[in-house]
C-alpha cells in the first residue's frame, strides 16, 4: 500500500502548467508504443490521438496493459523506441497530467484530511518548501466545491465512501490545474448513485475542456457514457465510438473464447468475464 501523497524531493523545482507545450498540437499523441518486460509484452505498437475535452474509456481484460499505458502517459514509466507526446512534448515534467490511482493502491489509514490531500495538488506546482498562500487555499476551496465536497474538507480520508474518495482525487487534480486526467478503475465498487455523482463531475470537467481517460471493466458504462472507446489487450484491438468497437467479433478478439459476449441493440453483456477477478460476473 502507498500513501495518497507524493514522495518528497526537496531538490525538485516547481513545475509549470505550460511546460513544453507546443501550440496547435494534440493534447495526447501516442505512436508505436511498445513495452516489454522479462515476463512478456505489456503493450505492442499502440498508436492513437486524444482530443481536448474528450472522454475516452479504456477497456480490456485484466493484465491487458491499461495501467502500464496510463503510467507511461503520465511520465511515471519510460518506453523505448516509441513516441508519447503531450501537447507536442515529452510527458515527463508536465504538471498538466494527473494520474488518479486505483483506490486499492492507497493507504486510507494515512492521517490526512480531505483538504490536506487536495492541497497536495498545489504542492507539485509551487514546490515542497513553500507554505500555501491564500490563493492556493482559494483554489483548493474551489476544487472541493466543484466536486461537491466543500462540507467534507476537514474529514479524515478513512471516513470517506468510495465515491467520495474518487471525487477527492478529482479535486486534487483540479487543484493541480490538470488538463489531462488518467483515472484507473474509478467506478469499481461504487453503487449506481455514486457512479451518477461521479459522472456529473466528469460532465463538469468536459465543460471546462478537461480531457479524461478512464480505465474500466464495465462495458455497459463505456458504451453509454463515453465519447470513444479503446479496446486493449496488449495491442490495440479496437478504437472508435462504442457502436463501432463493441461488436461481437471485436470483443471476442480482446477477451478470447473463455467468455460469452452478447450484443443487442447497443447493449453489451460479458458473461463469465474472468478479467475482473476470480469471481466471474456479467457486465449487463
C-alpha positions as CSV (number, residue, x, y, z in Angstrom):
1,X,0.0,0.0,0.0
2,X,1.2,3.5,-0.7
3,X,0.1,6.7,1.0
4,X,-2.0,9.1,-1.1
5,X,0.7,11.7,-1.3
6,X,3.8,12.2,-3.5
7,X,7.3,11.3,-2.3
8,X,9.0,14.5,-1.2
9,X,12.0,15.5,-3.2
10,X,13.3,18.8,-1.8
11,X,15.6,19.4,-4.8
12,X,12.7,19.3,-7.3
13,X,11.7,22.8,-8.6
14,X,8.1,23.8,-9.1
15,X,6.7,22.7,-12.4
16,X,4.8,25.0,-14.8
17,X,1.5,24.2,-16.4
18,X,2.7,25.1,-19.9
19,X,5.9,23.1,-19.6
20,X,7.0,22.3,-23.2
21,X,3.5,22.9,-24.7
22,X,3.6,23.4,-28.5
23,X,0.6,25.5,-29.7
24,X,-1.8,23.7,-32.2
25,X,-0.8,20.2,-31.2
26,X,-3.0,17.4,-29.9
27,X,-3.3,17.1,-26.1
28,X,-2.0,13.5,-26.5
29,X,-0.4,11.6,-29.3
30,X,1.0,8.1,-28.9
31,X,2.9,6.5,-31.8
32,X,4.1,2.9,-31.9
33,X,4.2,2.4,-28.2
34,X,5.7,-0.9,-27.2
35,X,6.6,-2.0,-23.7
36,X,8.2,-5.4,-22.9
37,X,9.0,-6.9,-19.5
38,X,11.0,-10.1,-18.8
39,X,7.7,-11.9,-18.4
40,X,6.4,-10.8,-21.8
41,X,5.0,-7.9,-23.8
42,X,2.7,-5.5,-22.0
43,X,2.0,-3.2,-24.9
44,X,2.7,-3.6,-28.6
45,X,2.6,-1.0,-31.3
46,X,-0.1,1.2,-29.7
47,X,-0.9,4.4,-31.7
48,X,-3.7,6.9,-31.1
49,X,-4.6,10.6,-30.5
50,X,-6.8,12.2,-27.9
51,X,-8.7,15.4,-28.5
52,X,-9.0,18.2,-25.9
53,X,-12.1,17.8,-23.8
54,X,-12.7,14.2,-24.9
55,X,-13.8,11.4,-22.6
56,X,-12.3,8.0,-23.6
57,X,-12.9,4.7,-21.9
58,X,-10.0,2.1,-22.0
59,X,-11.4,-1.4,-21.6
60,X,-9.9,-4.9,-21.9
61,X,-9.1,-8.0,-19.8
62,X,-7.2,-7.8,-16.6
63,X,-3.4,-7.5,-17.4
64,X,-4.1,-6.1,-20.8
65,X,-1.8,-3.2,-20.2
66,X,-4.2,-0.4,-19.2
67,X,-2.3,0.7,-16.1
68,X,1.0,0.5,-18.0
69,X,-0.4,2.7,-20.7
70,X,-1.5,5.3,-18.1
71,X,1.8,5.3,-16.3
72,X,3.8,5.9,-19.5
73,X,1.5,8.8,-20.5
74,X,1.9,10.3,-17.0
75,X,5.7,10.0,-17.3
76,X,6.0,7.6,-14.4
77,X,7.4,4.9,-16.7
78,X,9.6,5.3,-19.8
79,X,9.4,3.3,-23.0
80,X,12.0,2.7,-25.7
81,X,11.6,3.3,-29.4
82,X,8.2,5.0,-29.2
83,X,6.7,8.4,-29.1
84,X,4.4,9.8,-26.5
85,X,3.7,13.5,-26.8
86,X,1.6,15.7,-24.6
87,X,0.9,19.0,-26.4
88,X,3.7,18.0,-28.7
89,X,6.3,17.4,-25.9
90,X,7.6,14.5,-23.9
91,X,5.2,13.7,-21.0
92,X,7.8,13.8,-18.2
93,X,7.7,17.1,-16.3
94,X,4.1,18.0,-17.3
95,X,2.1,19.4,-14.4
96,X,-1.0,19.3,-16.7
97,X,-1.3,15.5,-16.3
98,X,-2.9,13.9,-13.3
99,X,-2.8,10.2,-12.6
100,X,-5.7,9.0,-10.3
101,X,-4.7,5.6,-8.9
102,X,-7.0,2.7,-8.1
103,X,-8.4,3.1,-4.6
104,X,-6.9,-0.3,-3.6
105,X,-3.4,1.2,-4.1
106,X,-3.9,3.9,-1.4
107,X,-3.3,3.7,2.3
108,X,-6.5,5.1,3.6
109,X,-5.3,5.0,7.2
110,X,-2.8,7.7,6.5
111,X,-3.6,10.6,8.8
112,X,-4.8,13.3,6.4
113,X,-7.9,15.3,5.9
114,X,-9.7,15.8,2.5
115,X,-8.3,19.3,2.2
116,X,-4.8,18.1,3.0
117,X,-5.0,15.7,0.1
118,X,-6.4,18.2,-2.3
119,X,-3.7,20.7,-1.3
120,X,-1.1,18.2,-2.4
121,X,-2.2,19.1,-5.9
122,X,-0.8,22.6,-5.3
123,X,2.4,21.2,-3.8
124,X,3.6,19.8,-7.0
125,X,3.1,23.1,-8.8
126,X,4.6,25.5,-6.3
127,X,7.3,23.3,-4.7
128,X,7.6,21.5,-1.4
129,X,9.4,24.2,0.7
130,X,6.8,26.9,0.4
131,X,3.7,27.3,2.6
132,X,0.4,27.5,0.8
133,X,-0.7,31.0,0.0
134,X,-4.2,32.4,0.3
135,X,-4.5,31.9,-3.5
136,X,-3.6,28.3,-3.1
137,X,-6.3,27.8,-0.4
138,X,-8.8,29.5,-2.6
139,X,-8.0,27.1,-5.5
140,X,-8.4,24.2,-3.1
141,X,-11.7,25.5,-1.9
142,X,-13.0,26.0,-5.4
143,X,-11.9,22.4,-6.4
144,X,-13.8,21.0,-3.4
145,X,-16.9,23.0,-4.4
146,X,-16.6,21.7,-7.9
147,X,-16.8,18.0,-6.8
148,X,-19.4,18.8,-4.1
149,X,-17.2,18.1,-1.1
150,X,-16.8,21.6,0.5
151,X,-18.6,20.4,3.6
152,X,-16.2,17.4,4.0
153,X,-12.9,19.4,3.8
154,X,-11.9,18.6,7.4
155,X,-13.0,14.9,7.3
156,X,-10.3,12.3,7.6
157,X,-9.8,10.3,4.4
158,X,-10.5,6.9,6.1
159,X,-14.1,8.2,6.8
160,X,-15.0,8.7,3.1
161,X,-17.2,6.5,1.0
162,X,-15.8,5.1,-2.2
163,X,-17.5,7.7,-4.4
164,X,-16.2,10.5,-2.1
165,X,-12.7,9.1,-2.3
166,X,-12.8,9.4,-6.1
167,X,-14.2,12.9,-6.0
168,X,-11.4,13.9,-3.6
169,X,-8.9,12.6,-6.2
170,X,-10.5,14.7,-8.9
171,X,-10.5,17.7,-6.6
172,X,-6.7,17.2,-6.1
173,X,-6.3,17.1,-9.9
174,X,-8.3,20.3,-10.3
175,X,-6.1,22.0,-7.6
176,X,-3.2,20.9,-9.7
177,X,-4.9,22.5,-12.7
178,X,-4.6,19.3,-14.7
179,X,-5.8,19.4,-18.3
180,X,-5.5,15.6,-18.8
181,X,-6.8,13.2,-16.1
182,X,-6.0,9.5,-16.2
183,X,-8.4,7.6,-14.0
184,X,-7.6,3.9,-13.1
185,X,-10.8,1.9,-12.3
186,X,-12.7,4.8,-10.6
187,X,-16.1,3.1,-10.7
188,X,-15.1,-0.2,-9.2
189,X,-17.1,-1.0,-6.1
190,X,-19.4,2.1,-6.5
191,X,-23.2,1.8,-6.4
192,X,-25.3,3.4,-9.1
193,X,-26.0,6.7,-7.2
194,X,-22.2,7.1,-6.6
195,X,-21.5,6.4,-10.2
196,X,-24.0,9.0,-11.3
197,X,-22.4,11.6,-8.9
198,X,-19.0,10.9,-10.4
199,X,-20.3,11.2,-14.0
200,X,-21.9,14.5,-13.0
201,X,-18.4,15.7,-12.0
202,X,-17.0,14.4,-15.3
203,X,-19.6,16.3,-17.2
204,X,-18.4,19.5,-15.4
205,X,-14.8,18.6,-16.4
206,X,-15.9,18.3,-20.0
207,X,-17.4,21.8,-19.9
208,X,-14.0,23.0,-18.7
209,X,-12.2,21.3,-21.6
210,X,-10.5,18.8,-19.3
211,X,-9.6,15.6,-21.1
212,X,-10.3,12.3,-19.4
213,X,-9.1,8.8,-20.0
214,X,-10.8,6.1,-17.8
215,X,-9.7,2.5,-17.4
216,X,-12.7,0.3,-16.5
217,X,-14.2,-3.1,-16.9
218,X,-17.9,-2.2,-17.2
219,X,-18.6,-2.3,-20.9
220,X,-22.1,-1.0,-20.4
221,X,-20.8,2.1,-18.8
222,X,-18.2,2.5,-21.5
223,X,-21.0,2.1,-24.2
224,X,-23.4,4.6,-22.6
225,X,-21.2,7.3,-21.1
226,X,-18.0,7.8,-23.2
227,X,-17.3,9.5,-26.5
228,X,-14.8,6.9,-27.7
229,X,-13.6,3.5,-26.5
230,X,-10.2,1.9,-26.7
231,X,-10.3,-1.9,-26.6
232,X,-7.0,-3.1,-25.4
233,X,-5.3,-6.5,-25.0
234,X,-1.6,-5.7,-25.2
235,X,-2.3,-4.4,-28.7
236,X,-5.0,-2.0,-30.0
237,X,-7.9,-4.3,-30.8
238,X,-10.4,-1.5,-31.5
239,X,-10.7,2.3,-31.3
240,X,-13.7,4.4,-32.1
241,X,-17.3,5.0,-30.9
242,X,-18.8,2.4,-28.7
243,X,-21.1,1.3,-31.6
244,X,-18.1,0.8,-33.8
245,X,-15.9,-1.1,-31.2
246,X,-18.5,-3.1,-29.3
247,X,-19.1,-5.8,-31.9
248,X,-19.2,-9.4,-31.0
249,X,-16.2,-10.4,-33.2
250,X,-14.1,-7.5,-31.9
251,X,-14.9,-8.2,-28.3
252,X,-14.1,-11.9,-28.8
253,X,-10.7,-10.9,-30.1
254,X,-9.9,-9.0,-26.9
255,X,-11.4,-11.3,-24.4
256,X,-11.0,-14.7,-26.0
257,X,-13.1,-17.8,-26.1
258,X,-13.4,-18.1,-22.4
259,X,-16.2,-15.5,-22.2
260,X,-19.5,-15.1,-23.9
261,X,-20.3,-11.7,-25.5
262,X,-23.9,-10.7,-26.1
263,X,-24.6,-7.5,-28.1
264,X,-28.2,-6.5,-28.6
265,X,-29.3,-3.0,-29.6
266,X,-26.1,-1.5,-28.4
267,X,-26.5,-3.2,-25.0
268,X,-23.3,-5.1,-24.2
269,X,-23.0,-8.1,-21.8
270,X,-19.9,-10.1,-21.0
271,X,-20.7,-13.3,-19.2
272,X,-18.1,-15.2,-17.1
273,X,-15.6,-12.4,-17.6
274,X,-12.6,-13.6,-15.6
275,X,-10.7,-10.4,-16.3
276,X,-12.3,-8.8,-13.2
277,X,-11.0,-11.3,-10.7
278,X,-11.6,-14.9,-9.8
279,X,-15.3,-14.5,-9.5
280,X,-16.8,-14.1,-13.0
281,X,-19.6,-11.7,-13.4
282,X,-21.7,-10.1,-16.1
283,X,-21.4,-6.5,-17.3
284,X,-25.1,-6.5,-18.3
